[in-house]
Amino acid sequence: MSNSAQTSASKRIEALLDENSFVEVGGFISARATDFNMTEQETPADGVVTGYGTIDGNLVYVYSQDAAVLGGSVGEMHAKKISNIYAMAMKMGAPVVGLVDCAGLRLQEATDALNGFGEMYLSQTMASGVIPQITAVFGTCGGGMAVSAAITDFTFMEEKKAKLFVNSPNALDGNYTAKCDTASAAFQSEKAGLVDYVGDEASIMEQIRTLITILPANNEDDMSYDECQDDLNRVCADLEGCAGDTALALTMISDDNFFMEFKKAFAPEMVTGFIRLNGTTVGCVANRTEAYEDGEKAASYDAVLTTKGCEKAAGFIAFCDAFNIPVLTLVNVKGYKADLCSEKTIAKAAGRLTYAYANATVPKVTVVAGQAYGTAGLSMGSKSLGTDIVYAWPNASVGMMDANAAAKIMYAKEIERADNAAALIAEKAAEYSKKQSSALAAAKRGYVDDIIEAADTRKRVIAAFEMLFTKREDRPAKKHGTV
């Protein structure tokens, strides 16, 4: 690799790309700053290895920071090399993968380094929604590099040694690393929600390779399809039992049970990830009320929309829409999380989720697997938001609220005077359910297109997306929305 030593930076590229496919670009570039004795510093490749190669035959551009050169700090030429890779990737319509191990801004180059950082941000912004951008953090990713990671579409983080922060934990008033390590992979994945996947270095490389093979190369590419070896009409006999753990349900209906979940540790009551249906990549959003591990229930969640869950889903839908990836939604929600903390943010977050669904023009299919109550149910890809096909399982409920609650409100005076209040509530609730909150009642009004058996979900959803393959839909002429 020309002027680059065989450090961890180059070895990571070798581990990521197909064997012998990497071609380095700018290997002889070094720092040109002269202040603070920089002329005496050896800066091979200016601390970042850049170039291109293939992953399973797919062209990708990659940069890998070298912590052995001034801590991998970003200087003027370092940033220009990354911007150059972005420029090439935009011309070719190929993803960019950044392998980060960076001490931050190079202080010796000051404003030159800052300007380089700004140009790098501009390159990333111009690439957003045009080519997929992936960041993997293996060492330090602090300050400006944390902002860079946030601009990209997917962020991976090594579980033990990696650090990601804008302000270091010890710089936060009243905090220190031992008290709350805000730079850790656990914090960034579980609390901040910035990191999509946490694992060891080998598993991260494997996850990135898998992701590259299922994503379009750019926003005009339609070659991200694969031949399906699975039975398109396969019956998923136990699917109805997975209405709580929709991650399992999505796995069951996918080709060869493939499911790649993202942000699993963040807002686990909302599932986001990719499956394959008839060889096509499909983005999935689903409410989750249970989580199972090794056949045992590991956690339970309320069937409500939360601020974090809405933000997680809205961002994922926006990515799918930008890259023309169809969206499948599994719904099981009865309302919004009700507490003082949530009330500060839930309206805005639910608004963003609602906007994301309504604004997306990709093929959209929704399956009501449990409850779809109130405006929370509307926000989860309802017919009224422009979803193309809405299915419901036979026992699903679609309406304003739970039938028992509705009966108690509507017949409060009669219940108060009744000799057997429980029997009256049951009677009125059954009547309300039949007329207003059953899947059949919604289907009669056209809000549900068909009531399907849970076991037939795979074949019905595949058929719907095949029908929607050539979908074209316009939006009012505008620069962009403001939600």
VMD Tcl script that draws the C-alpha trace (Angstrom):
set ca {
  {0.00 0.00 0.00}
  {2.36 2.69 -1.30}
  {3.24 5.06 1.54}
  {0.96 3.42 4.15}
  {2.34 1.02 6.73}
  {0.60 -2.30 7.30}
  {-1.13 -0.97 10.41}
  {-4.50 -1.78 11.88}
  {-6.00 0.75 9.43}
  {-4.98 -1.20 6.33}
  {-5.64 -4.55 7.96}
  {-9.21 -3.50 8.69}
  {-9.71 -2.68 5.03}
  {-8.36 -6.11 4.08}
  {-10.76 -7.75 6.56}
  {-13.72 -5.82 5.14}
  {-13.19 -6.10 1.39}
  {-12.98 -9.05 -0.98}
  {-9.50 -10.53 -1.08}
  {-7.00 -8.52 -3.16}
  {-9.71 -6.09 -4.31}
  {-8.50 -2.92 -2.55}
  {-6.93 -0.16 -4.60}
  {-5.45 2.69 -2.60}
  {-5.97 6.30 -3.66}
  {-3.70 9.06 -2.37}
  {-1.26 6.80 -0.58}
  {1.64 9.25 -0.93}
  {-0.22 12.26 0.47}
  {1.17 13.62 3.72}
  {0.64 16.71 5.87}
  {1.82 19.96 4.36}
  {1.56 22.09 7.52}
  {4.84 23.56 8.79}
  {3.87 25.19 12.09}
  {4.77 23.64 15.46}
  {7.60 21.53 14.00}
  {5.19 19.64 11.74}
  {7.91 19.39 9.08}
  {9.76 17.00 11.38}
  {6.70 14.75 11.83}
  {6.31 11.64 9.72}
  {2.69 11.51 8.51}
  {2.40 8.60 6.05}
  {-0.88 8.87 4.11}
  {-1.65 11.70 6.58}
  {-3.19 9.21 8.96}
  {-5.94 7.81 6.74}
  {-5.90 5.03 4.15}
  {-8.39 5.72 1.35}
  {-9.41 3.85 -1.77}
  {-11.92 1.46 -3.26}
  {-12.60 -2.25 -3.58}
  {-15.45 -4.74 -3.63}
  {-17.68 -6.54 -1.16}
  {-19.15 -9.68 -2.67}
  {-18.41 -8.08 -6.02}
  {-20.11 -4.77 -5.17}
  {-18.05 -1.60 -5.57}
  {-17.47 0.33 -2.34}
  {-15.27 3.24 -1.34}
  {-13.55 3.11 2.01}
  {-11.40 5.18 4.34}
  {-9.66 3.82 7.42}
  {-8.01 6.07 9.97}
  {-4.55 5.18 11.25}
  {-4.15 5.87 14.97}
  {-0.39 5.30 14.63}
  {-0.07 8.63 12.78}
  {-0.67 11.53 15.17}
  {-3.44 9.52 16.83}
  {-5.38 9.39 13.58}
  {-6.22 13.08 14.05}
  {-7.95 14.90 11.21}
  {-5.75 17.46 9.50}
  {-6.20 19.41 6.29}
  {-5.00 16.70 3.89}
  {-6.58 13.90 5.93}
  {-9.99 15.54 5.51}
  {-9.38 16.27 1.83}
  {-8.60 12.60 1.20}
  {-11.94 11.59 2.72}
  {-13.78 14.29 0.72}
  {-12.06 13.04 -2.43}
  {-13.30 9.50 -1.78}
  {-16.82 10.88 -1.37}
  {-16.53 12.74 -4.67}
  {-15.50 9.54 -6.45}
  {-18.28 7.55 -4.78}
  {-20.88 10.10 -5.85}
  {-19.72 9.92 -9.47}
  {-19.81 6.13 -9.48}
  {-22.93 5.74 -7.34}
  {-21.35 3.46 -4.73}
  {-21.48 3.31 -0.90}
  {-18.84 4.80 1.39}
  {-17.61 2.92 4.46}
  {-15.59 4.79 7.09}
  {-13.47 2.85 9.60}
  {-12.88 5.31 12.42}
  {-10.03 5.49 14.94}
  {-9.43 9.19 15.44}
  {-8.09 11.44 18.20}
  {-10.12 14.35 16.80}
  {-9.09 17.62 15.21}
  {-5.35 18.09 14.62}
  {-4.48 21.07 16.80}
  {-1.25 21.87 14.94}
  {-3.25 22.71 11.80}
  {-6.05 24.66 13.47}
  {-8.16 26.54 10.91}
  {-6.88 24.46 7.98}
  {-8.03 21.33 9.76}
  {-11.35 22.96 10.65}
  {-11.95 23.93 7.05}
  {-11.15 20.38 5.97}
  {-13.66 19.08 8.50}
  {-16.29 21.44 7.12}
  {-15.64 20.29 3.55}
  {-15.95 16.70 4.74}
  {-19.33 17.50 6.35}
  {-20.47 19.10 3.10}
  {-19.45 15.99 1.14}
  {-21.40 13.78 3.53}
  {-24.45 16.04 3.35}
  {-24.46 16.05 -0.44}
  {-24.15 12.25 -0.40}
  {-27.02 11.77 2.06}
  {-29.91 10.05 0.31}
  {-27.80 9.48 -2.80}
  {-25.38 6.76 -1.69}
  {-25.42 4.67 1.51}
  {-22.94 5.86 4.16}
  {-21.66 3.52 6.86}
  {-19.40 4.29 9.82}
  {-17.66 1.71 12.00}
  {-15.94 2.94 15.17}
  {-13.01 0.84 16.39}
  {-11.08 3.32 18.52}
  {-11.83 6.91 19.47}
  {-14.51 8.89 17.64}
  {-14.66 12.19 19.45}
  {-15.84 15.73 18.83}
  {-16.20 16.47 15.14}
  {-15.87 12.83 14.11}
  {-18.90 12.00 16.27}
  {-20.86 14.55 14.25}
  {-19.55 12.93 11.06}
  {-20.73 9.51 12.29}
  {-24.17 10.96 13.04}
  {-24.53 12.24 9.47}
  {-24.03 8.75 8.04}
  {-26.86 6.23 7.65}
  {-25.56 3.36 9.79}
  {-23.10 3.36 12.67}
  {-21.35 0.27 14.03}
  {-19.25 0.26 17.19}
  {-16.72 -2.15 18.69}
  {-18.04 -3.21 22.07}
  {-14.96 -2.88 24.33}
  {-12.35 -0.43 23.07}
  {-14.36 2.02 20.95}
  {-15.31 5.44 22.30}
  {-17.83 7.79 20.70}
  {-18.53 11.23 22.18}
  {-18.92 14.92 21.45}
  {-17.82 15.85 24.98}
  {-15.78 13.30 26.89}
  {-17.51 11.83 29.99}
  {-15.11 13.60 32.36}
  {-15.92 16.97 30.76}
  {-19.59 16.74 31.76}
  {-20.48 18.50 35.02}
  {-21.04 15.97 37.78}
  {-19.97 13.04 35.66}
  {-16.90 10.91 35.12}
  {-16.20 7.72 33.19}
  {-16.58 5.37 36.15}
  {-19.95 6.94 37.06}
  {-21.47 6.96 33.57}
  {-19.36 6.20 30.53}
  {-21.27 8.25 27.98}
  {-18.63 7.39 25.36}
  {-19.15 3.63 25.61}
  {-20.80 1.43 23.01}
  {-23.45 0.44 25.55}
  {-24.47 4.05 26.21}
  {-24.43 5.09 22.56}
  {-26.51 2.10 21.48}
  {-28.95 1.79 24.40}
  {-29.41 5.38 25.58}
  {-28.38 7.70 22.75}
  {-29.58 5.52 19.88}
  {-26.80 6.69 17.58}
  {-25.20 3.26 17.19}
  {-27.04 0.62 15.17}
  {-24.96 -2.45 16.02}
  {-22.42 -3.35 18.72}
  {-20.04 -6.30 18.54}
  {-16.45 -7.41 18.19}
  {-14.38 -6.33 15.22}
  {-14.94 -9.52 13.21}
  {-18.73 -9.46 13.65}
  {-18.88 -5.80 12.68}
  {-17.02 -6.49 9.45}
  {-19.41 -9.37 8.69}
  {-22.46 -7.19 9.41}
  {-21.19 -4.44 7.11}
  {-20.53 -6.96 4.35}
  {-24.07 -8.33 4.71}
  {-25.56 -4.83 4.73}
  {-23.72 -3.84 1.55}
  {-25.08 -6.91 -0.27}
  {-28.73 -6.11 0.54}
  {-28.73 -2.32 0.00}
  {-29.01 -0.52 -3.32}
  {-25.68 0.98 -4.37}
  {-27.36 4.37 -4.77}
  {-30.77 6.04 -4.97}
  {-31.23 5.10 -8.64}
  {-29.94 1.52 -8.44}
  {-32.46 -1.31 -8.88}
  {-29.94 -4.15 -8.75}
  {-30.13 -4.98 -5.03}
  {-32.27 -8.01 -5.75}
  {-31.29 -11.64 -5.30}
  {-32.76 -14.87 -6.57}
  {-35.19 -16.36 -4.06}
  {-34.74 -20.05 -3.29}
  {-37.46 -20.06 -0.62}
  {-41.07 -21.10 -1.30}
  {-43.04 -17.94 -2.11}
  {-46.23 -19.60 -0.85}
  {-44.66 -20.98 2.32}
  {-47.20 -21.15 5.15}
  {-45.99 -19.76 8.48}
  {-48.05 -21.94 10.76}
  {-47.04 -20.43 14.12}
  {-46.92 -16.82 13.03}
  {-49.95 -15.69 15.04}
  {-48.10 -16.63 18.22}
  {-45.41 -14.09 17.30}
  {-47.74 -11.09 17.37}
  {-45.94 -9.91 20.51}
  {-42.37 -10.45 19.34}
  {-42.60 -9.06 15.84}
  {-38.86 -9.54 15.29}
  {-39.60 -13.28 15.30}
  {-42.59 -12.75 13.01}
  {-40.48 -10.85 10.49}
  {-37.83 -13.56 10.60}
  {-40.46 -16.22 9.88}
  {-41.94 -14.52 6.82}
  {-38.58 -13.53 5.30}
  {-36.78 -15.51 2.59}
  {-34.74 -18.21 4.34}
  {-35.61 -16.55 7.67}
  {-33.23 -13.64 7.05}
  {-33.71 -10.61 9.30}
  {-31.15 -7.87 9.94}
  {-32.32 -5.74 12.87}
  {-30.92 -2.27 13.60}
  {-30.86 -0.28 16.84}
  {-32.01 -3.40 18.68}
  {-30.90 -2.08 22.06}
  {-32.54 1.34 21.58}
  {-36.30 1.64 22.09}
  {-36.79 -2.14 21.84}
  {-40.57 -1.69 21.75}
  {-40.13 -0.55 18.14}
  {-38.48 -2.94 15.68}
  {-36.60 -1.72 12.61}
  {-34.62 -3.79 10.14}
  {-34.42 -5.45 6.74}
  {-35.85 -8.72 5.44}
  {-35.93 -10.30 1.99}
  {-39.18 -11.10 0.19}
  {-38.88 -12.89 -3.16}
  {-35.26 -11.74 -3.24}
  {-36.14 -8.06 -2.73}
  {-34.88 -6.06 0.23}
  {-37.77 -4.74 2.32}
  {-37.51 -2.32 5.24}
  {-39.62 -3.28 8.24}
  {-41.10 -1.30 11.12}
  {-43.07 -3.09 13.85}
  {-44.41 -2.60 17.36}
  {-43.10 -5.14 19.88}
  {-44.69 -6.07 23.21}
  {-42.53 -9.12 24.00}
  {-38.96 -10.25 23.40}
  {-37.93 -13.90 23.43}
  {-34.44 -15.37 23.67}
  {-33.83 -19.10 23.30}
  {-37.55 -19.75 23.57}
  {-37.91 -17.90 26.88}
  {-39.56 -14.53 27.39}
  {-36.78 -12.04 28.11}
  {-38.76 -8.79 28.31}
  {-42.23 -7.26 28.03}
  {-43.19 -3.83 26.71}
  {-46.36 -1.76 26.67}
  {-48.15 -1.56 23.33}
  {-47.56 2.18 23.07}
  {-45.63 4.67 20.98}
  {-42.67 6.22 22.78}
  {-40.55 9.22 21.83}
  {-37.48 7.10 21.19}
  {-39.48 4.50 19.26}
  {-41.05 7.13 17.00}
  {-37.68 8.76 16.27}
  {-36.11 5.39 15.55}
  {-38.86 4.39 13.12}
  {-39.10 7.80 11.42}
  {-35.38 7.85 10.61}
  {-35.49 4.33 9.26}
  {-38.50 5.05 7.03}
  {-36.79 8.17 5.67}
  {-33.75 6.07 4.72}
  {-35.91 3.45 2.98}
  {-37.80 6.13 1.06}
  {-34.58 7.82 -0.07}
  {-33.26 4.56 -1.53}
  {-36.56 3.23 -2.92}
  {-36.75 0.34 -0.46}
  {-40.35 -0.89 0.11}
  {-41.68 -0.63 3.68}
  {-43.60 -3.33 5.57}
  {-45.26 -2.42 8.87}
  {-46.59 -4.77 11.56}
  {-48.94 -2.92 13.90}
  {-49.81 -3.64 17.52}
  {-50.31 -0.36 19.39}
  {-53.01 1.04 21.64}
  {-51.82 4.59 22.34}
  {-48.94 6.76 23.51}
  {-46.69 6.38 26.51}
  {-48.22 8.44 29.30}
  {-45.82 10.03 31.76}
  {-44.49 13.50 32.48}
  {-41.15 12.95 30.76}
  {-42.71 11.60 27.56}
  {-45.25 14.40 27.39}
  {-42.42 16.86 26.72}
  {-41.43 15.16 23.46}
  {-44.00 12.61 22.32}
  {-46.13 14.96 20.19}
  {-43.16 16.10 18.11}
  {-41.77 12.57 17.79}
  {-45.15 11.13 16.79}
  {-45.51 13.97 14.30}
  {-42.19 13.00 12.70}
  {-43.27 9.37 12.48}
  {-46.61 10.34 10.93}
  {-44.83 12.63 8.47}
  {-42.30 9.93 7.55}
  {-45.07 7.49 6.58}
  {-47.19 10.07 4.78}
  {-44.21 11.55 2.93}
  {-42.75 8.23 1.77}
  {-43.60 7.35 -1.83}
  {-42.16 3.82 -1.86}
  {-44.48 0.79 -1.87}
  {-46.00 0.49 1.60}
  {-47.83 -2.53 3.03}
  {-49.20 -2.69 6.58}
  {-50.39 -5.73 8.52}
  {-52.41 -5.15 11.71}
  {-51.33 -8.05 13.87}
  {-52.90 -6.91 17.14}
  {-54.35 -3.55 18.07}
  {-54.39 -0.36 16.01}
  {-56.10 2.14 18.29}
  {-56.52 5.86 18.01}
  {-54.12 8.24 16.38}
  {-51.22 6.05 17.50}
  {-52.61 3.37 15.20}
  {-53.01 5.96 12.43}
  {-49.36 6.96 12.75}
  {-48.20 3.37 12.17}
  {-48.68 3.33 8.42}
  {-52.47 3.43 8.22}
  {-54.51 3.56 5.02}
  {-55.33 7.22 5.61}
  {-51.61 8.12 5.53}
  {-51.29 6.74 2.02}
  {-50.29 3.14 2.68}
  {-51.03 1.15 -0.47}
  {-52.28 -2.12 1.03}
  {-53.48 -2.76 4.59}
  {-54.14 -6.28 5.83}
  {-55.41 -7.41 9.23}
  {-55.33 -10.73 11.01}
  {-58.79 -12.05 11.99}
  {-58.46 -11.22 15.71}
  {-57.00 -7.76 15.14}
  {-58.70 -4.64 16.49}
  {-58.87 -1.39 14.54}
  {-60.64 1.58 16.05}
  {-60.68 4.47 18.47}
  {-59.89 2.56 21.64}
  {-60.40 -0.68 23.53}
  {-64.06 -1.72 23.39}
  {-64.41 -2.04 27.18}
  {-63.03 1.44 27.73}
  {-65.31 2.86 25.05}
  {-68.36 1.17 26.59}
  {-67.60 2.59 30.03}
  {-67.42 6.11 28.60}
  {-70.43 5.90 26.28}
  {-72.73 4.18 28.76}
  {-71.46 5.69 32.01}
  {-74.94 6.66 33.29}
  {-76.53 3.31 32.37}
  {-73.67 1.41 34.04}
  {-74.01 3.51 37.19}
  {-77.73 2.60 37.46}
  {-77.37 -1.06 36.39}
  {-77.88 -3.92 38.85}
  {-75.17 -5.95 37.07}
  {-72.66 -3.42 35.78}
  {-70.13 -6.03 34.64}
  {-72.69 -7.80 32.44}
  {-73.82 -4.51 30.90}
  {-70.24 -3.48 30.18}
  {-69.55 -6.82 28.53}
  {-72.71 -6.54 26.42}
  {-72.03 -2.98 25.28}
  {-68.34 -3.71 24.68}
  {-69.21 -6.65 22.44}
  {-71.63 -4.46 20.50}
  {-69.03 -1.68 20.16}
  {-66.35 -4.13 19.07}
  {-68.56 -5.58 16.36}
  {-69.62 -2.20 15.01}
  {-66.53 -0.05 15.50}
  {-63.30 -1.78 16.56}
  {-63.07 -5.13 14.81}
  {-61.00 -5.88 11.72}
  {-64.24 -6.67 9.90}
  {-65.77 -3.31 10.80}
  {-62.69 -1.51 9.48}
  {-62.67 -3.63 6.32}
  {-66.33 -2.76 5.64}
  {-65.36 0.90 5.65}
  {-62.36 0.36 3.37}
  {-59.73 1.06 6.01}
  {-58.49 -2.53 5.78}
  {-58.15 -4.07 2.31}
  {-58.44 -7.70 3.37}
  {-58.57 -9.89 6.44}
  {-55.96 -12.62 6.08}
  {-54.96 -15.63 8.09}
  {-51.72 -15.01 9.96}
  {-50.17 -18.13 8.43}
  {-50.69 -16.69 4.92}
  {-48.93 -13.39 5.66}
  {-45.76 -14.23 3.73}
  {-47.44 -15.05 0.44}
  {-49.97 -12.22 0.68}
  {-47.32 -9.60 1.44}
  {-45.06 -10.88 -1.35}
  {-47.96 -10.69 -3.80}
  {-48.76 -7.13 -2.68}
  {-45.20 -5.91 -3.15}
  {-45.00 -7.57 -6.56}
  {-48.13 -5.70 -7.59}
  {-46.62 -2.46 -6.27}
  {-43.25 -2.94 -7.98}
  {-43.84 -0.24 -10.61}
  {-45.51 2.21 -8.24}
  {-45.06 5.89 -9.06}
  {-46.41 8.64 -6.86}
  {-45.89 12.41 -6.91}
  {-45.90 14.94 -4.11}
  {-46.66 18.70 -4.25}
  {-43.78 20.70 -5.70}
  {-41.64 22.05 -2.85}
  {-38.05 22.27 -1.80}
  {-38.53 19.96 1.19}
  {-40.81 19.49 4.17}
  {-40.06 21.05 7.54}
  {-41.06 18.32 10.01}
}
mol new
graphics top color blue
foreach p $ca { graphics top sphere $p radius 0.5 }
foreach p [lrange $ca 0 end-1] q [lrange $ca 1 end] { graphics top cylinder $p $q radius 0.2 }
display resetview
